[in-house]
Amino acid sequence: MEVSETLLVYRIGTLVTPEGATARSGAAQGAVRTLRDAWVLIEGGTIAALGTGEPPAAPGARRLDAEGKLVTPGLVDAHTHLIFGGWRQHELGMKLRGVPYLEILARGGGILSTVRATRAASQGQLEEKGRRALDEMLAFGTTTCEAKSGYGLSVETECRQLRAIQSLNESHPIDLVPTFLGAHAVPEEYRTDRAGYIRLLCREMIPAVAAENLAAFCDVFCETGVFSAGESREILETGLRFGLRPKIHADEIEAIGGSQLAREVGAVSCEHLIACPPEGISAMAAAGTVACLLPATSFYLGAAYAPARDMVDAGVPVALATDFNPGSCPCLNMQLVMSLGCLKYRLTPEEVLTAVTLNGAAAVGLAERAGSLEPGKWGDLVIWKAEDLDYLCYRLGSNLACAVVKRGDVYYSGTEGRQAPEGA
């Protein structure tokens, strides 16, 4: 039996969505549209119409009864390190005993241990591990996800990571946006030759990534002891010449000019920003750069939280993401991120919703296709076990996703990424 390409989601108690095809900032970040007794019609994976009251007849369409529950756009996780080898759970005890990161590194842990494990993994192994993570993300309500490389730190392994992302994008329901992050750290073999590694990045890695069209963005970790603002500029400008739009990890630990550099190179997003100074906030506001903040990382590390309230009040569009990675944030749950956005950033539920939908989509260059429930956009939405948006943000740690719709296909939470039966 052929499954209809049309899906009607009806009996929606409350539908809440931001609107538009660009990031929202300032007061507009909290201005969302609310519909009661609503319905959404999806045709060929795209929203055809939505409204209130009696739904259209839609003969032959599959029908999904929302049973009076809350519906929002699918969540957009705009910052993850999805593809890596191994885990680093053995570091937890050391961290609890107060062992400094540099000592953990000296004992064979830290990011370079993940680099070794990633280099040893085949593309198939990386894909299988990434697929399991994506299944969990989908069950939590994530329908679009950015995925960075950065644990290869060699031409071969960085490209292997990105090919794994490309393959998963073709085979998994979640839409993936690939980001090249070869400038994540300096690998062990270049410890005494930083300039040599930067030459490798600019002369070999970036051209190789561009030649295979493996990434949409080029990212760099601009931080004390990693890459300076000057080095970051060189790498990002090289990426631009090869068609890779810039992103930047900035001001996570120290403010060394990363947030200001974001404006100068036209970065789509600036990420982490725990130590972002007032001049960095002003620069991002002037440029319209999306500040992609990662509250679960601050929570996991017991670190300070980025000045999100100041950013929104200054007119910076703010997105929230998980920062899923094996070291500082092994978290796939965007619902937890939403709760932390309210509790730790003091953002309203409406501002948080925009941050994890439309502004997240803008941070990965997809605001015209994802991030809101409007005709012409992808048919991505979540039915929540909640009556209203406040309840969704208020609950902490439970998975409230009841059903997830991705481009018109229905998945039930708890089915580990498997599609719901026909007729759902």
Buried (B, 14 or more C-beta within 10 A) or exposed (E): EEEBBBBBBBBBBBBBBBBBBBBBBBEBBBBBEEBEBBBBBBBEBBBBBBBEEEBEEBEEBBBBBBEEBBBBBBBBBBBBBBBBBBBBEEBEEBBEEEBEBEEBEEEEBBBBBBBBBBBEBEBEBBBEBBBEBBBBBBBBBBBBBBBBBBBBBBBEBBBBBBBBBBBBBEEBBBBBBBBBBBBBBBBEEBEEEEEEBBBBBBEEBBEBBBEEEBBBBBBBBBBEEBBBBEBBBBBBBBBBEBEBBBBBBBBBBEBBBBBBBBBBBEBBBBBBBBBBBEEBBBBBBEBBBBBBBBBBBBBBBEBEBBBBBEBBEBBBBBBBBBBBBBBBBBBBBBBBBBBBBBBBBEBBBBBBBBBBBBBBBBBBBBBEBBBBBBEEBBBBBBBBBBEBBBBBBBBEEEBBBBBBBBBBBBBBBEBEBEBBEEEB
